Amino acid sequence: MKVRVEQLNPIVGAISENRTSILQSYQRARQDGIDLLIVPEMVLTGYPAEDLLENRTFRRHCYQSNEEIISSTSETALLFGSLTENPSAFGRKMFNSALLCRNGELLGKADKLLLPTYDIFDDLRYFEPARQVECLEIDGYRLGVTICEDIWYNQNQVQYHFYDRNPAKELKEQGAAAIVNISASPYNRGKHAGRLEMLRYHTKQLGLPIFYSNQTGGQSD
């Protein structure tokens, strides 16, 4: 499988423009014969979208754009970050999700489990945490898809608390052949080195390859 991880630079709140950027990236990947394109967390809305997420019209536009992106896919698979609706009458209105799609269909989605509430992050204010962790499958490969904080799992030096669940480990136990993490982690001086150290640690601990996508940068096949 030929995988491309492409870093995009979405504009917070600019759903139409971000959708165009995603689809342009997708068309490049398709023309290059890529089997799976991975783009960042919340790439459709930008991150952090903060109180825009409380706007019903904004959420509806996002959900409609999810469907438009999914329906635009062909033989190249796409994994992108967006909002999805919480169908329950209880809890927060939405999930922070990764959607896997191909040939105009949604193959599956993964919701963010670990929701940070430290430093600049306030995810638990807006998002319902994942109810379960499950691998997504494509062409016989089981992918353990995680979202940002899910891969840090108590490795972040600025955390104010520790988590009692390790999503990547749970996914390995379910038979994941690789871990995929889509992120929208903001820039901090020196953070790149910390990210690499964290990813190397998890790669060694899990014995699995990790595909990591963050906002801004370029592309890597």
HELIX and SHEET records of a PDB file:
HELIX    1   1 ILE A   15  GLN A   31  1                                  17    
HELIX    2   2 GLU A   50  GLU A   54  5                                   5    
HELIX    3   3 ARG A   56  SER A   71  1                                  16    
HELIX    4   4 ASP A  123  TYR A  126  1                                   4    
HELIX    5   5 GLU A  149  TRP A  152  1                                   4    
HELIX    6   6 PRO A  167  GLU A  173  1                                   7    
HELIX    7   7 LYS A  191  LEU A  206  1                                  16    
SHEET    1   A 6 GLU A 105  ASP A 111  0                                        
SHEET    2   A 6 MET A  94  ARG A 102 -1                                        
SHEET    3   A 6 ALA A  77  GLU A  85 -1                                        
SHEET    4   A 6 LEU A  36  ILE A  38  1                                        
SHEET    5   A 6 VAL A   3  GLU A   6  1                                        
SHEET    6   A 6 GLN A 219  SER A 220 -1                                        
SHEET    1   B 4 LEU A 136  ILE A 138  0                                        
SHEET    2   B 4 TYR A 141  ILE A 147 -1                                        
SHEET    3   B 4 ALA A 178  ILE A 182  1                                        
SHEET    4   B 4 ILE A 210  SER A 213  1                                        
END                                                                             
